[in-house]
Amino acid sequence: MGRDEERRSGVPPTARGRRTRQQMVEAAAGLMHAHGIAATGVGDVLAATGTGKSQLYHHFAGKQGLVLAVIDHQLALVLAAQPRLAPDTDGDVRAWALDVLAGHRGGDGPLSCPLGVLSSQVDDDPVLRAHQAAAFDRWRDALAHLVRVGRDQGTVTAAGAPTELAGVLLAALQGGLMLARLARDVRPLEIALDAALARLGVHGASLVSSPDAAAEVV
């Protein structure tokens, strides 16, 4: 496999190469999440991983290629943290929402999305923007499958295309997280997801911690 082909596939032919590439992607993802894409240089990634410039350029054509890999990595993290989006999902949309909230509740809750935080940082690069949009499309498609199975199970009762209803869930999650992070309080996310479940016709007790707190946030 030639270097250009290896870069396109993203899969080095050797175990050592795969470990090195993954190490660089994980370091870049952590730095870009903490400091932003623009503030993270190739030198920062090299310093964090103890690798050389020749190694980085062996795996990536440049910083843009590294950011593309980071987007893929962050999407994989998101999907891994939401096991109910797996192909064999039980279609329990409410349980999915509870799983999401469980990851953000408590004093050490992240109140941020590792993929979503990149969205506002790729506007000026059409290649990165398209790749970020495609990542969200894959996430939405996984949510659409969850909705489709939920409808078959009778737990999703609202009319509408599964992809559109999945968009409701994704918008509620992203918007709720943004407001929750600003407030340093998970309640805005609870309210947003609770409203999304109502839109999908998913019945059950409110996700909001307390009605009084919800009224204050609204």
C-alpha positions as CSV (number, residue, x, y, z in Angstrom):
1,M,0.0,0.0,0.0
2,G,1.4,3.4,-1.0
3,R,1.5,6.4,1.3
4,D,-1.3,8.2,-0.6
5,E,-3.5,5.1,-0.5
6,E,-2.7,4.6,3.1
7,R,-3.7,8.2,3.9
8,R,-7.0,7.8,2.0
9,S,-7.9,4.6,3.8
10,G,-6.9,5.8,7.2
11,V,-5.6,2.3,8.1
12,P,-1.8,1.8,8.3
13,P,-0.8,-1.7,7.1
14,T,1.2,-2.5,10.3
15,A,0.1,-2.7,14.0
16,R,2.8,-0.3,15.0
17,G,1.6,2.2,12.4
18,R,-2.0,1.9,13.5
19,R,-0.9,2.5,17.1
20,T,1.1,5.6,16.2
21,R,-1.7,7.0,14.1
22,Q,-4.3,6.4,16.8
23,Q,-2.0,8.0,19.4
24,M,-1.7,11.1,17.3
25,V,-5.5,11.3,16.6
26,E,-6.4,10.9,20.3
27,A,-3.9,13.5,21.3
28,A,-5.1,15.9,18.7
29,A,-8.7,15.3,19.7
30,G,-8.0,16.1,23.3
31,L,-6.1,19.2,22.4
32,M,-8.7,20.5,20.0
33,H,-11.5,19.8,22.4
34,A,-9.7,21.7,25.1
35,H,-8.2,24.6,23.1
36,G,-9.9,24.6,19.7
37,I,-8.8,23.6,16.2
38,A,-7.2,26.9,15.4
39,A,-5.2,27.0,18.6
40,T,-3.9,23.5,18.2
41,G,-0.8,23.2,15.9
42,V,0.9,20.2,14.5
43,G,3.8,21.0,16.9
44,D,1.4,20.6,19.9
45,V,0.4,17.2,18.7
46,L,4.0,16.1,18.1
47,A,5.0,17.4,21.6
48,A,2.1,15.6,23.2
49,T,2.8,12.2,21.5
50,G,6.6,12.4,21.3
51,T,6.5,11.7,17.6
52,G,8.3,13.3,14.8
53,K,7.0,15.5,12.0
54,S,7.9,12.8,9.4
55,Q,5.7,10.3,11.2
56,L,2.7,12.7,11.3
57,Y,3.1,13.5,7.6
58,H,3.4,9.8,6.8
59,H,-0.2,9.3,8.1
60,F,-1.7,12.7,7.3
61,A,-1.3,15.1,4.4
62,G,-1.3,18.0,6.9
63,K,-3.4,19.5,9.6
64,Q,-6.6,19.3,7.6
65,G,-6.1,15.5,7.3
66,L,-5.5,15.3,11.0
67,V,-8.7,17.2,11.7
68,L,-10.7,15.0,9.4
69,A,-9.5,12.0,11.5
70,V,-10.4,13.8,14.7
71,I,-13.9,14.3,13.5
72,D,-14.2,10.6,12.8
73,H,-12.7,9.8,16.2
74,Q,-15.1,12.1,18.0
75,L,-18.1,10.6,16.2
76,A,-16.9,7.1,17.2
77,L,-16.7,8.3,20.9
78,V,-20.3,9.7,20.7
79,L,-21.7,6.5,19.2
80,A,-19.8,4.3,21.7
81,A,-21.3,6.3,24.6
82,Q,-24.8,5.7,23.2
83,P,-25.1,1.9,23.0
84,R,-28.8,2.1,22.3
85,L,-27.9,3.4,18.8
86,A,-26.3,0.1,17.9
87,P,-27.9,-1.9,15.0
88,D,-29.5,-4.3,17.4
89,T,-31.2,-1.5,19.4
90,D,-34.4,-2.3,21.4
91,G,-35.9,1.0,20.2
92,D,-36.3,2.5,23.7
93,V,-35.9,6.2,22.9
94,R,-36.7,7.2,26.5
95,A,-33.9,4.9,27.8
96,W,-31.6,6.5,25.2
97,A,-32.4,10.0,26.6
98,L,-31.9,8.7,30.2
99,D,-28.5,7.3,29.2
100,V,-27.5,10.7,27.7
101,L,-28.5,12.5,30.8
102,A,-26.7,10.0,33.0
103,G,-23.5,11.0,31.2
104,H,-23.9,14.7,32.0
105,R,-25.3,14.7,35.5
106,G,-23.2,15.2,38.5
107,G,-20.4,17.6,39.3
108,D,-18.0,15.9,36.8
109,G,-20.5,15.8,33.9
110,P,-19.0,17.1,30.7
111,L,-22.0,19.2,29.5
112,S,-20.5,19.3,26.1
113,C,-20.4,17.1,22.9
114,P,-17.0,16.1,21.7
115,L,-18.3,16.2,18.1
116,G,-20.6,19.2,18.4
117,V,-17.9,21.6,19.8
118,L,-16.1,21.3,16.5
119,S,-19.0,22.5,14.3
120,S,-18.5,26.3,14.7
121,Q,-14.7,25.8,14.1
122,V,-14.9,24.4,10.6
123,D,-17.0,27.1,8.8
124,D,-14.1,28.5,6.8
125,D,-12.9,25.1,5.4
126,P,-15.5,23.5,3.0
127,V,-13.7,20.1,3.3
128,L,-13.9,20.1,7.1
129,R,-17.4,21.5,7.1
130,A,-18.7,18.8,4.7
131,H,-17.0,16.1,6.8
132,Q,-18.5,17.4,10.0
133,A,-21.9,17.5,8.4
134,A,-21.5,14.0,7.2
135,A,-20.6,12.9,10.7
136,F,-23.8,14.4,12.0
137,D,-25.7,12.7,9.2
138,R,-24.4,9.3,10.4
139,W,-25.4,10.1,14.0
140,R,-28.8,11.2,12.8
141,D,-29.1,8.0,10.8
142,A,-28.4,5.9,13.9
143,L,-31.0,7.9,15.8
144,A,-33.5,7.3,12.9
145,H,-33.0,3.6,13.2
146,L,-33.7,3.9,17.0
147,V,-36.9,5.8,16.2
148,R,-37.9,3.3,13.5
149,V,-37.5,0.3,15.9
150,G,-39.3,2.3,18.6
151,R,-42.2,2.9,16.3
152,D,-42.3,-0.8,15.5
153,Q,-42.4,-1.6,19.2
154,G,-45.1,1.0,19.8
155,T,-43.1,3.3,22.0
156,V,-42.8,6.1,19.4
157,T,-46.4,7.1,18.5
158,A,-45.9,10.4,16.6
159,A,-46.3,10.6,12.9
160,G,-43.4,11.8,10.7
161,A,-40.4,10.4,8.9
162,P,-37.9,8.7,11.3
163,T,-35.1,10.9,9.9
164,E,-37.0,14.1,10.7
165,L,-37.9,12.8,14.2
166,A,-34.3,11.8,14.7
167,G,-33.4,15.4,13.8
168,V,-35.7,16.6,16.6
169,L,-33.7,14.4,19.1
170,L,-30.3,15.6,17.8
171,A,-31.3,19.3,17.8
172,A,-32.7,18.9,21.4
173,L,-29.4,17.3,22.5
174,Q,-27.1,19.8,20.9
175,G,-29.1,22.9,21.9
176,G,-29.8,21.5,25.4
177,L,-26.1,20.9,25.9
178,M,-25.1,24.4,24.8
179,L,-27.6,26.0,27.3
180,A,-26.6,23.5,30.0
181,R,-23.0,24.4,29.6
182,L,-23.7,28.1,29.8
183,A,-25.8,27.6,32.9
184,R,-23.4,25.0,34.4
185,D,-26.6,23.0,35.1
186,V,-28.0,19.9,33.4
187,R,-31.6,21.1,33.6
188,P,-31.7,22.8,30.2
189,L,-30.7,19.6,28.6
190,E,-33.4,17.7,30.6
191,I,-36.0,20.2,29.4
192,A,-34.9,20.0,25.8
193,L,-34.9,16.2,25.7
194,D,-38.2,16.0,27.6
195,A,-39.8,18.2,25.0
196,A,-38.3,16.1,22.2
197,L,-39.7,12.9,23.7
198,A,-43.1,14.6,23.8
199,R,-42.8,15.5,20.2
200,L,-42.1,11.9,19.3
201,G,-45.1,10.7,21.4
202,V,-42.9,8.8,23.9
203,H,-44.8,8.6,27.1
204,G,-43.4,8.4,30.7
205,A,-42.4,10.5,33.7
206,S,-40.7,13.8,33.1
207,L,-37.0,13.8,32.6
208,V,-36.7,17.2,34.4
209,S,-35.3,17.0,37.9
210,S,-38.0,19.1,39.5
211,P,-41.0,21.1,38.1
212,D,-40.0,24.2,40.1
213,A,-36.4,24.1,38.6
214,A,-37.8,23.7,35.1
215,A,-40.1,26.7,35.5
216,E,-37.1,28.8,36.6
217,V,-35.0,27.8,33.6
218,V,-37.8,28.4,31.1
